[in-house]
Amino acid sequence: MKEMITPENIIFNRRQLLCGTVLVAANCLVPSSSLAKLSRLHQQIFRNITKSLWIWQTPLDQLPKVLDYAQRWNFKTLNYSIIPQEHSRLLGFNSSTVKMINKARRQGNFKFIALSGAPNWAYHGEQTPETIINLLKIHRDIGGLFDGIHLNIEPHKLKGWRGAKRRQLAEGYYQLVKIIAEQTKELKIPLNSTMYPAYARVAVPSLGSSILKSVIPYLTSVSISAYRNNPRHSFRIASLTLRQLASAETHWWMGVATHKTRNEKKTSYKNQSAAYFIESLSKLDTMARATRARKNYAGITIQHYGSVMRLTG
């Protein structure tokens, strides 16, 4: 009799890994054909994993192609970075782009989340960035266009983070999330944020608690950017983040990168095969469902559209 695969009994060999996702039968067989091409089994696994997609620096003209890709691979949450120059395309009920977004939300059951952020925002913690002001105005004027706002601020990428200004940036990040949360709460729109493992270690000076613990009361969900192209390594560097999330009510996504990164040999799936990428997602999903923080696990979030489309087709 074959041993049943459960979240408490994670199997890491390749044959059982493909069956490890809770959404694929435990007695499935890996096709004997080469994995150079995406097999039907891999396609099924990829579709069945709960996942969200980042669409970064992609013009709204590409939205039909994005929606087609998302529908083909069963992405239901789209985090779309809308550049300020294109905000005008979202003004008015009769905008063709607005109609397309609302149709996708209504008929395709997509969640359309506005993604925005920049590291230097953390230097101006009590001042709402103009981009956020504009996105919230669009949402209000249209009568509800977005299913959330996702902040991708990343203060750790600034030089000051490695020096004496880290405390200032941590405080600014916290204050900024807090002030934006007041505005999103008024509009009854969820606020989400990217969360790097370092944010579970660095404290907010005015509170004494970590950045993560300080901001999660204001957030509906976080995306953990523990970017590694090895699932075990991802969970190792995210371990403290997950421990702090275990006692919170905030939902969390496990992030993976498929684009060019600073140290892509370790951090990105960009140069990996599609088969290995999907096997790794299956493993990540199984491991996430076995953590102490599993009750609020939302799925895997993939950064980003252009690179994952080239990887999976």
N, C-alpha and C positions, 0 to 999 in steps of 0.2 A: 504494500500500500504506500502510495506517495505521501510524503509529509506535507501537511497543509501549510501554506505560507501565510503568515499573519504579520501585523506590524511589530509584534513582540518577537518574531522569529525571522529576522531579516537575513535573506540569503544573498551572498555576494558573487557567486560564480555566474558566468555569463548566461548559461542556459536558464537558470532559475531567476536571474535578475530580470530577464524579459517578462517573466510571469509575476515578478514581485509586486507590481502595482496592484492596488486593491481592485482595480477596474478590469483586470484581465484574468481569465481563468487560471488557477494555480497549476493545472495539468497541461498547459499549452506546450507546444514544441517549437523550437527555433528552426526555421527553414534551413535546409542544407545548402541552399544557393548562396552565392557570395553576398556579403553585406555591403558591397560597394554601391549597390542600388538599394533604395528604400523598399524593403519588403512589405507585403501587405500587413504582416504582423506589426512591424515598426510603425506603419501608418496608423494602425488601429490604436496602438499604445499612445502615440503622440496625440491623436484626437481625444482620447479618453482622459488624459491627465488634465486636471483643472489648472488653467493657466491664464495669465494676463500678458498683454503685449505693450511694450513701449514703442511709440512711434516718434522718433527724435529727429528734428530738423528735416521734416518731410513736408513739402508744400501741400496745401489743401487740395490742389489739383490732383494729387495722388490718392485722395481719399477713396474713390471707387475701387482702386487696386488694393488698397489696404483692407477695405471691407470684404473684398473677394477672398483675399488670403485668410483673413480672420474667420470667415465662414467656412472655408475649405478645411481648416485645421481646428475648428471649434474653439477659438478664442472668444470669450464672452465679455472680457473687460479690456478696454482700449485706453491706454494712457497716452494722450496725443499732445505733443508739444506744438502749440500754435504760436508761430513767431509774431511779434508785435505788428509787423508790417501787414499781416493778414487779418488782424482783428476786425478791420472794416468789412470783411466778407461775412461776418457773423452778426451784422446789424440788420435787424428787421425780420419779421416773420416770413417775408416773401423772398428772402435770400435763398438761392438754390442750394447753397452749402448747408444752411440751417435746415432746410427741408430734407436734405439727404441724411443729415445726422439724426433728426427726429424720426425719420422713416426706419433707419437702422435700429434705433432704440426701441421703436414700437413693434416692428415686424421681425427684426432679427434678434430681439432680446439682448442687444448689446448695451453695456454700460460705457458711456463716453465720458472720460475723465480728463480735465484740462491739466496738463503737466507743465510746470514752469519752475525756474529757480536759477540762481547763480551764487557762487561762493561768497562774493563780496556783499551780498545781502545781509550777512551776519554782522557786518560792521555797522549796520543801521537798524538795530534791533527793534526800535520803537517806531519805525517809519515803514508803513506798508508800501512795498514796491509798486510802481506805476502799472507794471504788467498785471499784477494781482488785482489792483483796483479796476483795471479795464475788463478783466475776465469776469469779475464779480458783477460789474455793471452790465455786461452782455447777458450774463445769466439772469439777472433781475429783469432787464428790459424785455427779454424774450419770454419771460415767464417760466424759466427753468430749462436751460439747454444742457447743462452738465450734470453728471451723476456724482461729481466730486471734484475737488482740487487736489492735485498731488504736488507737494513741494520737493524739489530736488536741489537743495541749497549747497551741500557739500563744503562746509567751511574748512575741512581738513586739507583741502587742496591748495589753500593759501599758504604763502611762506610764513606768515605770522603764526600759523598753527604749530609750527615746529620751534617757535621761540616764545618770547615773553607775552605775545598777544593771544596765546591759546585761551587763557581764562576770559579775555574780553570777547573772543569769538564764541565761546561756549555760552556766555551770558547773552550775547546778542542773538544767537540762534534760538535760545529758549524764549527770549522776549518777543522775537519775531513770530514764532509759532503761536505764542499766546495771543498776540494782538490780531493775527489773521484768523485764529480760531473764533475770536469774538465776532468777527464779521461773517464768517461762514455759518456760525450758529444762528445768527440773526436771519440768514437766508435759508436755513435748514438744509445746508449742503454739506456732505461729509468732507473732512479734511484728512488727507493722508500725507505721508512723508517717507523719503528714503532714509534708511538708517544703516550707517556703517558700524562694524564691530567696535571701532574706537569709541563710539558714542556711549557705549556701556561702561567704559573705563574712565572717561574724562568727566569731571564734576562741573556743575553750574555753580559759580561762586556764591551767589545769593541764597542758594538752597542747600548746597552741600551734597546733593544727590547727583547721580550721573545724568548726563544729557538725556539719555533714553528714559530713565525713570521720571525726569522732570517734565518731558513733553508728552508722554503717552496719555495722560488724562485728557489732553486736548485733541487727540487723533483717533480717527475711526480705524485706520490700519497703517502699518508700516511695511516697507519692502526692505528686507535685509540684504544688503549688498556685500555678502561674504563671497566675493567672486573668486572661484577656483574651478578648474576644469576636472576636478576629482571630487566626487560627492563627499567622501570621508573628510577631505581637507576643508571643504566648505563648512561642514558641521562642526569641525574642530574649532575654527576661528570664530564661529557664530555661537559657541557654547555659552558664553557669559550673557550675550544678548538674549538667548532663548531662556536662560534661567530667570532673567529679569522680566521677561514677557509671560512666564508661566503663571504668575500671580496677578496678571493684568487682564483687562477685558478687551484689550485692543487686538484686532485681527492682524495677522502677519503673513506676508508672502516671502518665499525664499527666492532670492534673485540669482539669475545666471546671466553671463555676458556672452554674446556671440560676435561682438564687434572688435575692432582693433583696440587693444588696451596697452597700457604702459609696459606690462610684463605678460604679454598674451600667452606665452608658453605655459604659464601657470594659471592665469586668471580667466582666459577666454576659450570658448569652444570654436573660435573662428577657423582654426586650421585642423580641426578634428573631423572625422567622418560623420555623416548624418546618423548612421547607425549607432556609433559610440555616443553621440550627443543624446539621442533618444533613450538609449539604455541608461545613461547617467541621469536623465530626468526621471525615469522610472525609479531608479534607486533613491534619488533625492526625495521623491514623493513618498516612498515607503518609509524612509528614515524620518521624515517630518511627521508622519502619522504615528510614529512611535515615541516622540519626544514628550517631555512633561508639559510642554506648551501646546500639545496637539489639539486641544479643544477649540482653539482660535486660529488654527492653521487654515489659510484661505486658498493656497495653491502656489504654483511657481510663476514668477514673473520674469519675462525674457526681454533683455535689452540687446538689440532692438530690431525693429521691423526689417530694415534693408538687409542686414547681415543674416538674420535667421531665415529670411526668404531665400537668399542665395544658398544657404545650407540645406534647407529642406525641400525647396521647390514649391 
